[in-house]
Amino acid sequence: MFKTEQFIKNIDKALESIEQRVIVERSTENWKVEYKNGIEQFSNHTLAKQRAAYYRWKSIENADKLLIEFESNFQKQGGRVIWAPEAEDALKEIEYILNKYEQSSIIKSKSSICDEIELNEFLTEKKHIFEESEIGNYIQHISHEKNFHPIHASMHQSKEYIGRLFNNKLSSPLRAQHTVLTDTFAEHIRDFSSNARIAITGANFLIADSGSIAFTEDEGNINFISTNSQVLIVVAGIDKVLSNLNDLDILWPILSGHSKGKNSTSYQTLISGPAGTAEEGPNEIYLVLVDNGRSYMLSLPEQRQALHCINCGACHQVCPVFNMIGGQAYDTVKTGPIGIISNSLLDTKNKDLKSQAFSSPLCGKCNEVCPVNIDLKSLLPSVRNLNNMQDASIQEKYGWISWKKMMLKRKRMNQNNSLKGFMLKTMYKRYWGDQREFPNHSERSFNQLWIDINGTENDEDKII
Ligand code: SF4
């Protein structure tokens, strides 16, 4: 089945779930309160966003030079950088490292790029034993589902569902309270980590001038697993590069303010190389630098601004489509307004994903909340145009030529309304979904209706 058809089926299914919509609505209401608190920390929020946007713009515009600078500085401090043009290259390199250390037991942390390259599926296929150390990701992983939201991976799951899941997997009491569930999970991860010598995680930023990898989190699990591992593998997209360490002065608070409504996250960590002999931490650090379509995005002067994203998830929270259908309906790692733009540009293999870019009413709410001022509202139609021009089939091109011919002549527009109704039904019925009744095309043309109401001939034909 084409992804477009699957997407429509998923939407139908999601719309049926009242429970999910209630949970998402509640989460969005909570986020709005948090967001209000989060932006109050800035005496001039507009200026803070402009500065954050400028830092991201500067970094992406100079990504070619900055990545080399980062590599050189990071390697000077003992880290190793591996460039991976495609997802398959990244997986091969990770497998090579795991085999080198003869490790089959791995502790992971939250990382959307690991999801993008389908690392979990790969590790499972290669029979490695691994565990997710972040509770939301763990819930989604053992549920065999993709993450629902970039920050709150399992926000749609009810407490009862998680209780049953943990009872089954971790033997916690069936009707346990939140604190019991989180304690049971923390104990499980502590036990697992004590045997896992290798940790794999993503990164928030790669700082070129200091050669450091920057992480931010509330749970402390990246900190915990990286300190306790002997070998740390960091997987990061090339878009994570940032020119200066000082840029974090604004990017850290703006990220925590927009994602969780806080002035600061609980943990902000910089790793610049392996631990020294007297220090705790990994003896080896590998950074797998993944392109996977990002160079193509960089080559598009207009659309490359999608790479400025700092993954705060704010645009998801205000998107009316995301709020109605939720993250699972997309069936992709990236979701929400920025996700549908990135998916349709990044996933060059799965051209059918490009239809996702049409699932937006272009209301512009996402623009208002984006901390780095990405113009999502303009990007969506530009991505649609780009994809249409590249991928239209011969039939579609002829279809549009005929449509244009018809639209330019009033006489043709007035003709054969029942045929027009039949054509519309034939072409669009399957995209309309099962939840709504397909509207009947009027038997009379606009021109005929106009004469009925106004009693005069509409003579636009003469103008044309
Ligand atoms: S596009 Fe903007 S609002 Fe959306 S996740 Fe990225 S940074 Fe946040």
Residues whose N, C-alpha, C, O or C-beta is under 5 A from the ligand:
A	BS01	SF4	C309 I310 N311 C312 G313 A314 C315 I338 C366 V369 C370 P371 I374
